[in-house]
Amino acid sequence: MRVDVYSRHDAYVGTIGARQLLGFVWTDCLNGEDTVDITTTFPLKEGYRLVWQDLNGVPHAVSYTHLR
């Protein structure tokens, strides 16, 4: 799996590849608010947009809102 990372101004920042992606849990909520719990060595910043494709090839995007 790969996750593309964009800044809040839609500039491409980089790609989180398999070696950097340590954990990824996506929750597709019925009210339209998807959530992602991600563990990565990639330096994420608040406001970054994470874009990926699910197993059916459907693209999804969420904004990264807080650091742990």
C-alpha positions as CSV (number, residue, x, y, z in Angstrom):
1,M,0.0,0.0,0.0
2,R,1.1,3.5,-0.6
3,V,-0.2,6.8,0.7
4,D,0.4,10.1,-1.2
5,V,0.9,13.2,0.9
6,Y,-0.1,16.7,-0.1
7,S,0.2,20.0,1.7
8,R,-2.8,22.1,2.7
9,H,-2.1,24.0,-0.5
10,D,-2.3,20.8,-2.6
11,A,1.4,20.7,-3.3
12,Y,2.8,17.1,-3.5
13,V,5.0,16.4,-0.5
14,G,5.9,12.8,-0.9
15,T,4.7,9.2,-0.8
16,I,4.6,6.9,2.2
17,G,5.7,3.5,1.0
18,A,5.5,0.1,2.5
19,R,8.8,0.5,4.5
20,Q,7.6,3.8,6.1
21,L,4.0,2.7,6.7
22,L,4.0,0.8,10.0
23,G,0.3,0.8,10.7
24,F,-2.9,2.1,8.8
25,V,-6.5,1.7,10.0
26,W,-9.2,3.4,7.9
27,T,-12.7,3.8,9.3
28,D,-15.4,4.6,6.7
29,C,-18.1,6.3,8.7
30,L,-21.7,6.5,7.5
31,N,-22.0,10.3,8.2
32,G,-19.2,11.0,5.7
33,E,-16.4,11.6,8.1
34,D,-13.7,9.0,7.4
35,T,-10.9,8.6,10.0
36,V,-7.4,7.1,9.7
37,D,-5.2,5.9,12.4
38,I,-1.7,5.9,10.9
39,T,1.7,5.0,12.3
40,T,4.6,6.0,10.0
41,T,8.2,7.1,10.0
42,F,7.3,9.8,7.4
43,P,7.3,13.3,9.0
44,L,3.6,14.3,8.9
45,K,2.5,17.8,9.7
46,E,-1.0,19.0,10.7
47,G,-3.0,20.0,7.6
48,Y,-1.4,17.5,5.3
49,R,-3.9,15.6,3.1
50,L,-3.4,11.8,2.9
51,V,-4.6,10.1,-0.4
52,W,-4.8,6.3,-1.0
53,Q,-6.8,3.7,-2.9
54,D,-8.8,1.0,-1.1
55,L,-8.7,-2.7,-2.2
56,N,-11.3,-2.0,-4.8
57,G,-9.2,0.8,-6.4
58,V,-11.5,3.6,-5.0
59,P,-9.5,6.7,-4.0
60,H,-9.9,8.2,-0.6
61,A,-8.5,11.3,1.1
62,V,-8.4,12.6,4.7
63,S,-6.8,15.6,6.3
64,Y,-4.2,14.9,9.0
65,T,-5.3,16.8,12.0
66,H,-3.2,15.9,15.0
67,L,0.0,14.3,16.1
68,R,0.4,11.7,18.8
